[in-house]
Amino acid sequence: MKRIFVWGLNFKTAPVEQRELLACSEQEAQSLLPVLASINGIRELILLSTCNRVELYGVAEDYEPIRELVEEFLHLKGADLKVRRYSFFVEGPQAIAHVFRVASGLDSMVVGESQIVWQFKRAYQIAKELETTGKVLNRLYEKALKTAKRVRTQTAVSKNAVSVSYVAVELARKIFGNLSKTKVLLVGAGEMAELAAKYLKKLHAQLYITNRTYERAVQLAKELGGHVLRFEDLPEYLHEFDIVLVSTASKDYVIKQEHVKVAIKRRGYRPMFFIDISVPRNVEPEVNLVDEAFLYNIDDLQEVAEKNLQERLKEKEKGEIIVWDEVGKFIKWLEFLEVEGQVIRLKELWKDVEEREPRVRLLIHRVIEEVKKDPSSSQNLLKIFLQEVENGNAEGKLSYVYNRADGA
């Protein structure tokens, strides 16, 4: 059986400093996937990159192609091989279960969050368009979404579900308490930033939005009744804000230590709080060295998320039962895939007899159904059929085969 595997880094195995080294934009994924999937022995491949994980889902012939895949990925990203110490690798049922958990939000920092479903779908769409998926990963994707739907509808894990953006705002509220008198600057206007803006608005924060695309910032500000700051004016007005929440797709630091030093001085050394939920990070880590400047990155949100997890733990356990139920079904399908060629051969060899003998048609149908139910125990039955056909005694020994099909 070809190996289904998962390799990657996520918030459980690696700090953000390591994850950001491998983080990929959609454009990067589109350029990397064809190269990685062309490695000899790699049959299918999907690349999922979010703020909390960078993971490769694939099908390989053996371990050696997987090793080459990992090394090539690190090379293309310009990362040292030492990054592997922060990675994890699972295969077979554990890999299938991992993918199902990810799609269901059960493996998220904030258990039950729904944003991962969209990210998972998008990762698959990119791979599908680039033709790096095949029969196995296409099926895995379908079953992952089915599992996610079951978890969402059969448990309460997604009830009042929150997101990373929500947890970031919760951290801000934890720091300042009442946010109604707090000036908050949101840097970025993407999906995560928009979610954060909506939460901030509910808490009556004085909200300002800046984005490289000015029109997008204006649009979001109009929707939420906020104010707009031109992106190029950010350093000049930075000192006016108590909290700066950063969520952009930039690969470079948007806010640097030098900007913050000036801002702190201009605001009379009153504290400033920076919450950076971008991966790669958009606030220079050295900002934390500036007196009265306090920087939190996405990994710092785990403490807030842990409280959420405790409340959802029982529902998560119910979700695990669903995951493994679906894993069992998928494993059976994989096993059937291994003998599918024999089933097709059986149908072809018996085609003429099947047309003349309704009893043969019924028997073949029963055999195929048995194979689908339990492919491993049906191998002997297929061998009997093929042996009788190859011996040229198919019709003469039909009763013998029929009895064997009945378990006699």
Contacts in CASP RR format, 6 or more apart in sequence:
PFRMAT RR
TARGET T0000
AUTHOR 0000-0000-0000
METHOD contacts of the structure
MODEL  1
MKRIFVWGLNFKTAPVEQRELLACSEQEAQSLLPVLASINGIRELILLST
CNRVELYGVAEDYEPIRELVEEFLHLKGADLKVRRYSFFVEGPQAIAHVF
RVASGLDSMVVGESQIVWQFKRAYQIAKELETTGKVLNRLYEKALKTAKR
VRTQTAVSKNAVSVSYVAVELARKIFGNLSKTKVLLVGAGEMAELAAKYL
KKLHAQLYITNRTYERAVQLAKELGGHVLRFEDLPEYLHEFDIVLVSTAS
KDYVIKQEHVKVAIKRRGYRPMFFIDISVPRNVEPEVNLVDEAFLYNIDD
LQEVAEKNLQERLKEKEKGEIIVWDEVGKFIKWLEFLEVEGQVIRLKELW
KDVEEREPRVRLLIHRVIEEVKKDPSSSQNLLKIFLQEVENGNAEGKLSY
VYNRADGA
1 334 0 8 1.000
1 335 0 8 1.000
1 338 0 8 1.000
2 43 0 8 1.000
2 59 0 8 1.000
2 60 0 8 1.000
2 61 0 8 1.000
2 136 0 8 1.000
3 59 0 8 1.000
3 60 0 8 1.000
3 61 0 8 1.000
3 62 0 8 1.000
3 63 0 8 1.000
3 66 0 8 1.000
3 91 0 8 1.000
3 92 0 8 1.000
4 57 0 8 1.000
4 58 0 8 1.000
4 59 0 8 1.000
4 91 0 8 1.000
4 92 0 8 1.000
4 95 0 8 1.000
4 96 0 8 1.000
4 136 0 8 1.000
4 140 0 8 1.000
4 334 0 8 1.000
5 56 0 8 1.000
5 57 0 8 1.000
5 58 0 8 1.000
5 59 0 8 1.000
5 60 0 8 1.000
5 66 0 8 1.000
5 89 0 8 1.000
5 90 0 8 1.000
5 91 0 8 1.000
5 92 0 8 1.000
5 95 0 8 1.000
6 55 0 8 1.000
6 56 0 8 1.000
6 57 0 8 1.000
6 58 0 8 1.000
6 88 0 8 1.000
6 89 0 8 1.000
6 90 0 8 1.000
6 91 0 8 1.000
6 95 0 8 1.000
6 98 0 8 1.000
6 99 0 8 1.000
7 55 0 8 1.000
7 56 0 8 1.000
7 66 0 8 1.000
7 69 0 8 1.000
7 70 0 8 1.000
7 87 0 8 1.000
7 88 0 8 1.000
7 89 0 8 1.000
8 22 0 8 1.000
8 53 0 8 1.000
8 54 0 8 1.000
8 55 0 8 1.000
8 56 0 8 1.000
8 87 0 8 1.000
8 88 0 8 1.000
8 89 0 8 1.000
9 18 0 8 1.000
9 19 0 8 1.000
9 22 0 8 1.000
9 53 0 8 1.000
9 54 0 8 1.000
9 55 0 8 1.000
9 83 0 8 1.000
9 86 0 8 1.000
9 87 0 8 1.000
9 88 0 8 1.000
10 19 0 8 1.000
10 52 0 8 1.000
10 53 0 8 1.000
10 54 0 8 1.000
10 55 0 8 1.000
10 88 0 8 1.000
10 107 0 8 1.000
11 19 0 8 1.000
11 52 0 8 1.000
11 53 0 8 1.000
11 109 0 8 1.000
11 298 0 8 1.000
11 299 0 8 1.000
11 302 0 8 1.000
12 88 0 8 1.000
13 86 0 8 1.000
13 87 0 8 1.000
13 88 0 8 1.000
14 83 0 8 1.000
14 86 0 8 1.000
14 87 0 8 1.000
15 86 0 8 1.000
15 299 0 8 1.000
16 279 0 8 1.000
16 281 0 8 1.000
16 297 0 8 1.000
16 298 0 8 1.000
16 299 0 8 1.000
18 83 0 8 1.000
18 86 0 8 1.000
19 52 0 8 1.000
19 53 0 8 1.000
19 54 0 8 1.000
19 279 0 8 1.000
20 279 0 8 1.000
20 280 0 8 1.000
20 281 0 8 1.000
21 77 0 8 1.000
21 78 0 8 1.000
21 79 0 8 1.000
21 83 0 8 1.000
22 49 0 8 1.000
22 54 0 8 1.000
22 73 0 8 1.000
22 74 0 8 1.000
22 77 0 8 1.000
22 79 0 8 1.000
22 83 0 8 1.000
23 49 0 8 1.000
23 54 0 8 1.000
23 279 0 8 1.000
23 280 0 8 1.000
24 32 0 8 1.000
24 47 0 8 1.000
24 49 0 8 1.000
24 54 0 8 1.000
24 77 0 8 1.000
25 49 0 8 1.000
25 249 0 8 1.000
25 251 0 8 1.000
26 122 0 8 1.000
26 126 0 8 1.000
28 49 0 8 1.000
29 47 0 8 1.000
29 49 0 8 1.000
29 123 0 8 1.000
29 126 0 8 1.000
30 126 0 8 1.000
30 130 0 8 1.000
32 47 0 8 1.000
32 73 0 8 1.000
32 76 0 8 1.000
33 45 0 8 1.000
33 47 0 8 1.000
33 126 0 8 1.000
33 127 0 8 1.000
33 130 0 8 1.000
33 132 0 8 1.000
34 130 0 8 1.000
34 132 0 8 1.000
35 72 0 8 1.000
35 76 0 8 1.000
36 42 0 8 1.000
36 45 0 8 1.000
36 47 0 8 1.000
36 56 0 8 1.000
36 69 0 8 1.000
36 72 0 8 1.000
36 73 0 8 1.000
36 76 0 8 1.000
36 132 0 8 1.000
37 44 0 8 1.000
37 45 0 8 1.000
37 130 0 8 1.000
37 132 0 8 1.000
39 65 0 8 1.000
39 68 0 8 1.000
39 69 0 8 1.000
39 72 0 8 1.000
40 65 0 8 1.000
40 68 0 8 1.000
41 60 0 8 1.000
41 61 0 8 1.000
41 62 0 8 1.000
41 65 0 8 1.000
42 58 0 8 1.000
42 59 0 8 1.000
42 60 0 8 1.000
42 65 0 8 1.000
42 66 0 8 1.000
42 69 0 8 1.000
43 58 0 8 1.000
43 59 0 8 1.000
43 60 0 8 1.000
43 61 0 8 1.000
43 134 0 8 1.000
43 136 0 8 1.000
44 58 0 8 1.000
44 59 0 8 1.000
44 132 0 8 1.000
44 133 0 8 1.000
44 134 0 8 1.000
44 136 0 8 1.000
44 137 0 8 1.000
45 56 0 8 1.000
45 57 0 8 1.000
45 58 0 8 1.000
45 59 0 8 1.000
45 69 0 8 1.000
45 127 0 8 1.000
45 132 0 8 1.000
45 133 0 8 1.000
45 137 0 8 1.000
46 56 0 8 1.000
46 57 0 8 1.000
46 58 0 8 1.000
46 123 0 8 1.000
46 124 0 8 1.000
46 127 0 8 1.000
46 132 0 8 1.000
46 133 0 8 1.000
46 137 0 8 1.000
46 141 0 8 1.000
47 54 0 8 1.000
47 55 0 8 1.000
47 56 0 8 1.000
47 57 0 8 1.000
47 123 0 8 1.000
47 126 0 8 1.000
47 127 0 8 1.000
48 54 0 8 1.000
48 55 0 8 1.000
48 56 0 8 1.000
48 57 0 8 1.000
48 102 0 8 1.000
48 119 0 8 1.000
48 120 0 8 1.000
48 123 0 8 1.000
49 55 0 8 1.000
49 123 0 8 1.000
50 116 0 8 1.000
50 119 0 8 1.000
50 279 0 8 1.000
51 164 0 8 1.000
51 192 0 8 1.000
51 277 0 8 1.000
51 278 0 8 1.000
51 279 0 8 1.000
51 298 0 8 1.000
52 108 0 8 1.000
52 109 0 8 1.000
52 164 0 8 1.000
52 279 0 8 1.000
52 298 0 8 1.000
53 102 0 8 1.000
55 102 0 8 1.000
56 69 0 8 1.000
56 70 0 8 1.000
56 73 0 8 1.000
57 95 0 8 1.000
57 99 0 8 1.000
57 137 0 8 1.000
57 140 0 8 1.000
58 137 0 8 1.000
59 134 0 8 1.000
59 136 0 8 1.000
59 137 0 8 1.000
60 66 0 8 1.000
60 69 0 8 1.000
66 89 0 8 1.000
70 84 0 8 1.000
70 87 0 8 1.000
71 81 0 8 1.000
74 80 0 8 1.000
74 81 0 8 1.000
74 83 0 8 1.000
74 84 0 8 1.000
90 98 0 8 1.000
93 327 0 8 1.000
93 328 0 8 1.000
93 331 0 8 1.000
96 140 0 8 1.000
96 327 0 8 1.000
96 330 0 8 1.000
96 331 0 8 1.000
97 323 0 8 1.000
97 324 0 8 1.000
97 327 0 8 1.000
98 107 0 8 1.000
99 140 0 8 1.000
99 144 0 8 1.000
100 143 0 8 1.000
100 144 0 8 1.000
100 147 0 8 1.000
100 148 0 8 1.000
100 323 0 8 1.000
100 326 0 8 1.000
100 327 0 8 1.000
101 107 0 8 1.000
101 320 0 8 1.000
101 323 0 8 1.000
102 108 0 8 1.000
102 116 0 8 1.000
102 120 0 8 1.000
102 144 0 8 1.000
103 116 0 8 1.000
103 117 0 8 1.000
103 120 0 8 1.000
103 144 0 8 1.000
103 145 0 8 1.000
103 147 0 8 1.000
103 148 0 8 1.000
104 112 0 8 1.000
104 144 0 8 1.000
104 147 0 8 1.000
104 148 0 8 1.000
104 151 0 8 1.000
104 152 0 8 1.000
104 157 0 8 1.000
104 319 0 8 1.000
104 322 0 8 1.000
104 323 0 8 1.000
105 111 0 8 1.000
105 112 0 8 1.000
105 113 0 8 1.000
105 114 0 8 1.000
105 116 0 8 1.000
105 117 0 8 1.000
105 148 0 8 1.000
105 151 0 8 1.000
105 157 0 8 1.000
106 112 0 8 1.000
106 151 0 8 1.000
106 157 0 8 1.000
106 316 0 8 1.000
106 319 0 8 1.000
106 320 0 8 1.000
106 323 0 8 1.000
108 116 0 8 1.000
109 164 0 8 1.000
109 167 0 8 1.000
109 298 0 8 1.000
109 301 0 8 1.000
109 302 0 8 1.000
109 305 0 8 1.000
110 161 0 8 1.000
110 162 0 8 1.000
110 163 0 8 1.000
110 164 0 8 1.000
110 166 0 8 1.000
110 167 0 8 1.000
110 305 0 8 1.000
110 308 0 8 1.000
111 157 0 8 1.000
111 305 0 8 1.000
111 308 0 8 1.000
111 309 0 8 1.000
111 312 0 8 1.000
111 316 0 8 1.000
112 157 0 8 1.000
112 158 0 8 1.000
112 161 0 8 1.000
112 312 0 8 1.000
113 161 0 8 1.000
113 162 0 8 1.000
113 163 0 8 1.000
113 164 0 8 1.000
114 158 0 8 1.000
114 161 0 8 1.000
114 163 0 8 1.000
115 163 0 8 1.000
115 164 0 8 1.000
115 191 0 8 1.000
115 192 0 8 1.000
115 195 0 8 1.000
117 145 0 8 1.000
117 148 0 8 1.000
118 191 0 8 1.000
120 144 0 8 1.000
121 145 0 8 1.000
124 133 0 8 1.000
124 137 0 8 1.000
124 141 0 8 1.000
127 133 0 8 1.000
127 137 0 8 1.000
128 138 0 8 1.000
133 141 0 8 1.000
135 337 0 8 1.000
136 334 0 8 1.000
136 337 0 8 1.000
139 330 0 8 1.000
139 333 0 8 1.000
140 330 0 8 1.000
143 326 0 8 1.000
143 329 0 8 1.000
143 330 0 8 1.000
146 326 0 8 1.000
147 322 0 8 1.000
147 323 0 8 1.000
147 326 0 8 1.000
150 322 0 8 1.000
150 326 0 8 1.000
151 157 0 8 1.000
151 158 0 8 1.000
151 319 0 8 1.000
151 322 0 8 1.000
151 323 0 8 1.000
152 158 0 8 1.000
154 318 0 8 1.000
154 319 0 8 1.000
154 322 0 8 1.000
155 315 0 8 1.000
155 318 0 8 1.000
155 319 0 8 1.000
155 322 0 8 1.000
156 312 0 8 1.000
156 315 0 8 1.000
157 312 0 8 1.000
157 315 0 8 1.000
157 316 0 8 1.000
157 318 0 8 1.000
157 319 0 8 1.000
159 315 0 8 1.000
162 170 0 8 1.000
162 308 0 8 1.000
163 192 0 8 1.000
163 195 0 8 1.000
164 192 0 8 1.000
164 277 0 8 1.000
164 298 0 8 1.000
164 301 0 8 1.000
165 192 0 8 1.000
165 193 0 8 1.000
165 195 0 8 1.000
165 196 0 8 1.000
165 199 0 8 1.000
165 247 0 8 1.000
165 277 0 8 1.000
166 195 0 8 1.000
166 196 0 8 1.000
166 199 0 8 1.000
167 301 0 8 1.000
167 304 0 8 1.000
167 305 0 8 1.000
167 308 0 8 1.000
168 196 0 8 1.000
168 245 0 8 1.000
168 247 0 8 1.000
168 275 0 8 1.000
168 277 0 8 1.000
168 301 0 8 1.000
169 196 0 8 1.000
169 199 0 8 1.000
169 200 0 8 1.000
169 203 0 8 1.000
169 245 0 8 1.000
170 304 0 8 1.000
171 275 0 8 1.000
171 296 0 8 1.000
171 300 0 8 1.000
171 301 0 8 1.000
171 304 0 8 1.000
172 179 0 8 1.000
172 182 0 8 1.000
172 184 0 8 1.000
172 200 0 8 1.000
172 205 0 8 1.000
172 243 0 8 1.000
172 245 0 8 1.000
172 273 0 8 1.000
172 275 0 8 1.000
173 179 0 8 1.000
173 203 0 8 1.000
174 304 0 8 1.000
175 243 0 8 1.000
175 273 0 8 1.000
175 294 0 8 1.000
176 182 0 8 1.000
176 242 0 8 1.000
176 243 0 8 1.000
176 273 0 8 1.000
179 200 0 8 1.000
179 203 0 8 1.000
179 204 0 8 1.000
179 205 0 8 1.000
179 243 0 8 1.000
180 203 0 8 1.000
180 204 0 8 1.000
180 205 0 8 1.000
180 206 0 8 1.000
181 206 0 8 1.000
182 205 0 8 1.000
182 206 0 8 1.000
182 242 0 8 1.000
182 243 0 8 1.000
183 205 0 8 1.000
183 206 0 8 1.000
183 208 0 8 1.000
183 240 0 8 1.000
183 241 0 8 1.000
183 242 0 8 1.000
183 243 0 8 1.000
184 200 0 8 1.000
184 205 0 8 1.000
184 206 0 8 1.000
184 207 0 8 1.000
184 208 0 8 1.000
184 241 0 8 1.000
184 242 0 8 1.000
184 243 0 8 1.000
184 244 0 8 1.000
184 245 0 8 1.000
185 208 0 8 1.000
185 209 0 8 1.000
185 210 0 8 1.000
185 229 0 8 1.000
185 238 0 8 1.000
185 241 0 8 1.000
185 243 0 8 1.000
185 244 0 8 1.000
185 245 0 8 1.000
186 193 0 8 1.000
186 196 0 8 1.000
186 197 0 8 1.000
186 200 0 8 1.000
186 207 0 8 1.000
186 208 0 8 1.000
186 209 0 8 1.000
186 210 0 8 1.000
186 245 0 8 1.000
186 247 0 8 1.000
187 193 0 8 1.000
187 210 0 8 1.000
187 211 0 8 1.000
187 234 0 8 1.000
187 244 0 8 1.000
187 245 0 8 1.000
187 246 0 8 1.000
187 247 0 8 1.000
187 248 0 8 1.000
187 254 0 8 1.000
187 255 0 8 1.000
187 282 0 8 1.000
188 209 0 8 1.000
188 210 0 8 1.000
188 211 0 8 1.000
188 212 0 8 1.000
188 217 0 8 1.000
188 246 0 8 1.000
188 247 0 8 1.000
188 248 0 8 1.000
189 209 0 8 1.000
189 211 0 8 1.000
189 213 0 8 1.000
189 216 0 8 1.000
189 217 0 8 1.000
189 219 0 8 1.000
189 220 0 8 1.000
190 211 0 8 1.000
190 216 0 8 1.000
190 247 0 8 1.000
190 248 0 8 1.000
190 249 0 8 1.000
192 247 0 8 1.000
192 277 0 8 1.000
193 209 0 8 1.000
193 211 0 8 1.000
193 220 0 8 1.000
193 245 0 8 1.000
193 247 0 8 1.000
193 248 0 8 1.000
194 220 0 8 1.000
196 245 0 8 1.000
196 247 0 8 1.000
196 277 0 8 1.000
197 207 0 8 1.000
197 209 0 8 1.000
197 220 0 8 1.000
197 224 0 8 1.000
198 224 0 8 1.000
200 207 0 8 1.000
200 245 0 8 1.000
201 207 0 8 1.000
201 224 0 8 1.000
201 225 0 8 1.000
201 226 0 8 1.000
205 243 0 8 1.000
206 227 0 8 1.000
207 221 0 8 1.000
207 224 0 8 1.000
207 225 0 8 1.000
207 226 0 8 1.000
207 227 0 8 1.000
208 226 0 8 1.000
208 227 0 8 1.000
208 228 0 8 1.000
208 229 0 8 1.000
208 241 0 8 1.000
209 217 0 8 1.000
209 220 0 8 1.000
209 221 0 8 1.000
209 224 0 8 1.000
209 226 0 8 1.000
209 227 0 8 1.000
209 228 0 8 1.000
209 229 0 8 1.000
210 217 0 8 1.000
210 228 0 8 1.000
210 229 0 8 1.000
210 230 0 8 1.000
210 231 0 8 1.000
210 233 0 8 1.000
210 234 0 8 1.000
211 217 0 8 1.000
211 220 0 8 1.000
211 231 0 8 1.000
211 248 0 8 1.000
212 231 0 8 1.000
212 248 0 8 1.000
212 250 0 8 1.000
214 228 0 8 1.000
214 230 0 8 1.000
214 231 0 8 1.000
217 228 0 8 1.000
217 229 0 8 1.000
217 231 0 8 1.000
218 228 0 8 1.000
221 227 0 8 1.000
221 228 0 8 1.000
229 237 0 8 1.000
234 254 0 8 1.000
234 255 0 8 1.000
234 259 0 8 1.000
235 259 0 8 1.000
235 262 0 8 1.000
235 263 0 8 1.000
238 244 0 8 1.000
238 255 0 8 1.000
238 259 0 8 1.000
238 260 0 8 1.000
238 262 0 8 1.000
238 263 0 8 1.000
239 262 0 8 1.000
239 263 0 8 1.000
239 264 0 8 1.000
239 265 0 8 1.000
239 266 0 8 1.000
239 267 0 8 1.000
240 267 0 8 1.000
241 272 0 8 1.000
242 270 0 8 1.000
242 271 0 8 1.000
242 272 0 8 1.000
242 273 0 8 1.000
243 272 0 8 1.000
243 273 0 8 1.000
243 274 0 8 1.000
243 275 0 8 1.000
244 255 0 8 1.000
244 272 0 8 1.000
244 273 0 8 1.000
244 274 0 8 1.000
244 275 0 8 1.000
244 283 0 8 1.000
245 275 0 8 1.000
245 277 0 8 1.000
246 254 0 8 1.000
246 255 0 8 1.000
246 274 0 8 1.000
246 275 0 8 1.000
246 276 0 8 1.000
246 277 0 8 1.000
246 278 0 8 1.000
246 282 0 8 1.000
246 283 0 8 1.000
247 276 0 8 1.000
247 277 0 8 1.000
247 278 0 8 1.000
247 282 0 8 1.000
248 254 0 8 1.000
248 278 0 8 1.000
248 282 0 8 1.000
249 278 0 8 1.000
250 278 0 8 1.000
250 280 0 8 1.000
250 282 0 8 1.000
251 280 0 8 1.000
252 282 0 8 1.000
253 281 0 8 1.000
253 282 0 8 1.000
253 283 0 8 1.000
253 284 0 8 1.000
254 282 0 8 1.000
254 283 0 8 1.000
255 274 0 8 1.000
255 282 0 8 1.000
255 283 0 8 1.000
255 284 0 8 1.000
255 287 0 8 1.000
256 284 0 8 1.000
256 287 0 8 1.000
257 284 0 8 1.000
257 286 0 8 1.000
257 287 0 8 1.000
257 289 0 8 1.000
257 290 0 8 1.000
260 272 0 8 1.000
260 274 0 8 1.000
260 287 0 8 1.000
260 290 0 8 1.000
260 293 0 8 1.000
261 290 0 8 1.000
263 272 0 8 1.000
264 270 0 8 1.000
264 272 0 8 1.000
264 290 0 8 1.000
264 291 0 8 1.000
264 292 0 8 1.000
264 293 0 8 1.000
269 291 0 8 1.000
269 292 0 8 1.000
270 292 0 8 1.000
271 292 0 8 1.000
271 293 0 8 1.000
271 294 0 8 1.000
272 292 0 8 1.000
272 293 0 8 1.000
272 294 0 8 1.000
273 294 0 8 1.000
273 296 0 8 1.000
274 283 0 8 1.000
274 287 0 8 1.000
274 293 0 8 1.000
274 294 0 8 1.000
274 295 0 8 1.000
274 296 0 8 1.000
275 296 0 8 1.000
276 282 0 8 1.000
276 283 0 8 1.000
276 295 0 8 1.000
276 296 0 8 1.000
276 297 0 8 1.000
276 298 0 8 1.000
277 297 0 8 1.000
277 298 0 8 1.000
277 301 0 8 1.000
278 298 0 8 1.000
279 298 0 8 1.000
281 297 0 8 1.000
283 295 0 8 1.000
283 297 0 8 1.000
285 295 0 8 1.000
287 293 0 8 1.000
287 295 0 8 1.000
288 294 0 8 1.000
288 295 0 8 1.000
309 316 0 8 1.000
332 372 0 8 1.000
332 373 0 8 1.000
332 374 0 8 1.000
332 375 0 8 1.000
335 375 0 8 1.000
335 376 0 8 1.000
336 371 0 8 1.000
336 372 0 8 1.000
336 375 0 8 1.000
338 375 0 8 1.000
339 371 0 8 1.000
339 375 0 8 1.000
339 378 0 8 1.000
339 379 0 8 1.000
339 382 0 8 1.000
342 382 0 8 1.000
342 386 0 8 1.000
343 368 0 8 1.000
343 371 0 8 1.000
343 382 0 8 1.000
345 386 0 8 1.000
346 364 0 8 1.000
346 367 0 8 1.000
346 368 0 8 1.000
346 382 0 8 1.000
346 385 0 8 1.000
346 386 0 8 1.000
346 389 0 8 1.000
347 354 0 8 1.000
347 364 0 8 1.000
349 386 0 8 1.000
349 389 0 8 1.000
350 360 0 8 1.000
350 364 0 8 1.000
350 385 0 8 1.000
350 389 0 8 1.000
350 394 0 8 1.000
353 360 0 8 1.000
353 394 0 8 1.000
353 395 0 8 1.000
354 360 0 8 1.000
354 361 0 8 1.000
354 364 0 8 1.000
355 361 0 8 1.000
357 395 0 8 1.000
357 398 0 8 1.000
359 398 0 8 1.000
359 402 0 8 1.000
360 398 0 8 1.000
363 398 0 8 1.000
363 401 0 8 1.000
363 402 0 8 1.000
363 405 0 8 1.000
364 385 0 8 1.000
366 405 0 8 1.000
367 378 0 8 1.000
367 381 0 8 1.000
367 382 0 8 1.000
367 385 0 8 1.000
367 405 0 8 1.000
370 378 0 8 1.000
370 381 0 8 1.000
370 405 0 8 1.000
371 378 0 8 1.000
371 381 0 8 1.000
371 382 0 8 1.000
381 404 0 8 1.000
381 405 0 8 1.000
384 401 0 8 1.000
384 404 0 8 1.000
385 401 0 8 1.000
388 394 0 8 1.000
388 397 0 8 1.000
388 398 0 8 1.000
388 400 0 8 1.000
388 401 0 8 1.000
END
